[in-house]
Amino acid sequence: MLTGEGFANKHKLSDYIIGNKADYFNARKMVNSADSASCQPIADIAVLFEEMLIEAKR
């Protein structure tokens, strides 16, 4: 995931998630682009999880 090697789209995880940028939808497609229907629900869960982690840190 750090180099993009082995993934069909050749993207690295940092292309989608870095700093304040978090594109969970397309990051999910990096792992399993054939199952695009599951990308949005999983991205929504990732956003909620990130919000919980940020809140817990306060």
Biotite code that builds the C-alpha atoms (Angstrom):
import biotite.structure as struc

atoms = struc.array([
    struc.Atom([0.000, 0.000, 0.000], chain_id="A", res_id=1, res_name="MET", atom_name="CA", element="C"),
    struc.Atom([2.960, 2.301, 0.476], chain_id="A", res_id=2, res_name="LEU", atom_name="CA", element="C"),
    struc.Atom([4.391, 1.832, -3.033], chain_id="A", res_id=3, res_name="THR", atom_name="CA", element="C"),
    struc.Atom([1.313, 1.000, -5.127], chain_id="A", res_id=4, res_name="GLY", atom_name="CA", element="C"),
    struc.Atom([2.970, -2.164, -6.383], chain_id="A", res_id=5, res_name="GLU", atom_name="CA", element="C"),
    struc.Atom([0.613, -5.081, -6.710], chain_id="A", res_id=6, res_name="GLY", atom_name="CA", element="C"),
    struc.Atom([-2.504, -2.948, -7.061], chain_id="A", res_id=7, res_name="PHE", atom_name="CA", element="C"),
    struc.Atom([-4.310, -2.743, -10.382], chain_id="A", res_id=8, res_name="ALA", atom_name="CA", element="C"),
    struc.Atom([-4.458, 1.046, -10.372], chain_id="A", res_id=9, res_name="ASN", atom_name="CA", element="C"),
    struc.Atom([-0.807, 1.454, -9.216], chain_id="A", res_id=10, res_name="LYS", atom_name="CA", element="C"),
    struc.Atom([-1.849, 4.096, -6.661], chain_id="A", res_id=11, res_name="HIS", atom_name="CA", element="C"),
    struc.Atom([-0.361, 4.373, -3.188], chain_id="A", res_id=12, res_name="LYS", atom_name="CA", element="C"),
    struc.Atom([-2.487, 4.742, -0.074], chain_id="A", res_id=13, res_name="LEU", atom_name="CA", element="C"),
    struc.Atom([-1.047, 8.240, 0.348], chain_id="A", res_id=14, res_name="SER", atom_name="CA", element="C"),
    struc.Atom([-2.748, 9.196, -2.929], chain_id="A", res_id=15, res_name="ASP", atom_name="CA", element="C"),
    struc.Atom([-6.022, 8.914, -1.017], chain_id="A", res_id=16, res_name="TYR", atom_name="CA", element="C"),
    struc.Atom([-5.218, 9.392, 2.662], chain_id="A", res_id=17, res_name="ILE", atom_name="CA", element="C"),
    struc.Atom([-2.631, 11.946, 3.784], chain_id="A", res_id=18, res_name="ILE", atom_name="CA", element="C"),
    struc.Atom([-2.779, 14.780, 6.290], chain_id="A", res_id=19, res_name="GLY", atom_name="CA", element="C"),
    struc.Atom([-6.300, 16.183, 6.380], chain_id="A", res_id=20, res_name="ASN", atom_name="CA", element="C"),
    struc.Atom([-7.173, 14.533, 3.057], chain_id="A", res_id=21, res_name="LYS", atom_name="CA", element="C"),
    struc.Atom([-9.088, 11.275, 3.389], chain_id="A", res_id=22, res_name="ALA", atom_name="CA", element="C"),
    struc.Atom([-10.735, 9.855, 0.270], chain_id="A", res_id=23, res_name="ASP", atom_name="CA", element="C"),
    struc.Atom([-11.948, 6.583, 1.755], chain_id="A", res_id=24, res_name="TYR", atom_name="CA", element="C"),
    struc.Atom([-14.171, 5.812, -1.247], chain_id="A", res_id=25, res_name="PHE", atom_name="CA", element="C"),
    struc.Atom([-11.317, 5.650, -3.746], chain_id="A", res_id=26, res_name="ASN", atom_name="CA", element="C"),
    struc.Atom([-8.937, 4.125, -1.214], chain_id="A", res_id=27, res_name="ALA", atom_name="CA", element="C"),
    struc.Atom([-11.388, 1.219, -0.941], chain_id="A", res_id=28, res_name="ARG", atom_name="CA", element="C"),
    struc.Atom([-11.450, 0.883, -4.725], chain_id="A", res_id=29, res_name="LYS", atom_name="CA", element="C"),
    struc.Atom([-7.677, 0.543, -4.589], chain_id="A", res_id=30, res_name="MET", atom_name="CA", element="C"),
    struc.Atom([-8.129, -2.696, -2.665], chain_id="A", res_id=31, res_name="VAL", atom_name="CA", element="C"),
    struc.Atom([-11.162, -4.110, -4.469], chain_id="A", res_id=32, res_name="ASN", atom_name="CA", element="C"),
    struc.Atom([-12.184, -2.153, -7.548], chain_id="A", res_id=33, res_name="SER", atom_name="CA", element="C"),
    struc.Atom([-14.351, -5.015, -8.804], chain_id="A", res_id=34, res_name="ALA", atom_name="CA", element="C"),
    struc.Atom([-16.766, -4.519, -5.902], chain_id="A", res_id=35, res_name="ASP", atom_name="CA", element="C"),
    struc.Atom([-17.517, -0.806, -6.330], chain_id="A", res_id=36, res_name="SER", atom_name="CA", element="C"),
    struc.Atom([-20.987, -1.212, -4.813], chain_id="A", res_id=37, res_name="ALA", atom_name="CA", element="C"),
    struc.Atom([-19.455, -1.801, -1.389], chain_id="A", res_id=38, res_name="SER", atom_name="CA", element="C"),
    struc.Atom([-17.148, 1.227, -1.579], chain_id="A", res_id=39, res_name="CYS", atom_name="CA", element="C"),
    struc.Atom([-19.573, 3.894, -0.359], chain_id="A", res_id=40, res_name="GLN", atom_name="CA", element="C"),
    struc.Atom([-20.924, 2.026, 2.694], chain_id="A", res_id=41, res_name="PRO", atom_name="CA", element="C"),
    struc.Atom([-17.381, 1.151, 3.749], chain_id="A", res_id=42, res_name="ILE", atom_name="CA", element="C"),
    struc.Atom([-16.213, 4.735, 3.149], chain_id="A", res_id=43, res_name="ALA", atom_name="CA", element="C"),
    struc.Atom([-19.095, 6.001, 5.306], chain_id="A", res_id=44, res_name="ASP", atom_name="CA", element="C"),
    struc.Atom([-18.053, 3.667, 8.127], chain_id="A", res_id=45, res_name="ILE", atom_name="CA", element="C"),
    struc.Atom([-14.446, 4.852, 7.812], chain_id="A", res_id=46, res_name="ALA", atom_name="CA", element="C"),
    struc.Atom([-15.564, 8.485, 8.182], chain_id="A", res_id=47, res_name="VAL", atom_name="CA", element="C"),
    struc.Atom([-17.559, 7.651, 11.306], chain_id="A", res_id=48, res_name="LEU", atom_name="CA", element="C"),
    struc.Atom([-14.653, 5.687, 12.757], chain_id="A", res_id=49, res_name="PHE", atom_name="CA", element="C"),
    struc.Atom([-12.250, 8.556, 12.088], chain_id="A", res_id=50, res_name="GLU", atom_name="CA", element="C"),
    struc.Atom([-14.658, 10.979, 13.794], chain_id="A", res_id=51, res_name="GLU", atom_name="CA", element="C"),
    struc.Atom([-14.827, 8.698, 16.837], chain_id="A", res_id=52, res_name="MET", atom_name="CA", element="C"),
    struc.Atom([-11.034, 8.481, 17.026], chain_id="A", res_id=53, res_name="LEU", atom_name="CA", element="C"),
    struc.Atom([-10.687, 12.258, 16.820], chain_id="A", res_id=54, res_name="ILE", atom_name="CA", element="C"),
    struc.Atom([-13.329, 12.736, 19.514], chain_id="A", res_id=55, res_name="GLU", atom_name="CA", element="C"),
    struc.Atom([-11.660, 10.171, 21.779], chain_id="A", res_id=56, res_name="ALA", atom_name="CA", element="C"),
    struc.Atom([-8.369, 11.999, 21.447], chain_id="A", res_id=57, res_name="LYS", atom_name="CA", element="C"),
    struc.Atom([-9.861, 15.210, 22.890], chain_id="A", res_id=58, res_name="ARG", atom_name="CA", element="C"),
])
